[in-house]
């Protein structure tokens, strides 16, 4: 509970994040959450006294709609969201988690069973600390989900989550995170050794649960 209160306080103290959350709420996407990098990186910046936004490349906004699993339906959501999210932080990557299983194995070579919900996606992220999401509720409450807890977030630990074969993604993220926040503790992917050293033949693509649509499109401020 203490960690959750600290996380909420850090989020609420960040006007850019709160503005984005308010805009995301207005989109009314089913089961939506702001997740992963922009959250744990915001906390690490607060803990180490770095400026807001340091190291944040994008803002991941997930939702879950299994009524239409086509790319065209997802792309329509992105295009509808673009005007609402303009003028804020970005880029914002919006992806329907109901369709990740349709493209994941083809792109990354590992099976990815269909997800039952947006929140379930967090349990498959490459690192435990990535598995955090927040939603700004209609009553202005911040709904926080963290299936593995928040100890690694506030302990500044990058710990692998081998729920799926996500070693290359973990290695790439570990290398970047250690360069930006040298204070962190990085634990190795099982059987790999130093996670910041890629094995020969590792794909350069990084799996983060976001759909590689046929035409790139993201909203940016």
Secondary structure, 3 states (H helix, E strand, C coil): CHHHHHHHHHHHCCHHHHHHHHHHHHHCCCCCEEECHHHHHHHHHHHHCCCCCCCCCCEEEEECCCCCCCHHHHHHHHHHHHHHHCCCCCCEEEEEHHHHHHCHHHHHCCCCCCCCCHHHHHHHCCEHHHCCEEEECCCCCEEEECCCCCHHHHHCEECECCCCCCHHHHHHHHHHHHHHCCCCEECCCCCCCCCCCCCCCCCCCCCCCCCCCCCCCCECC
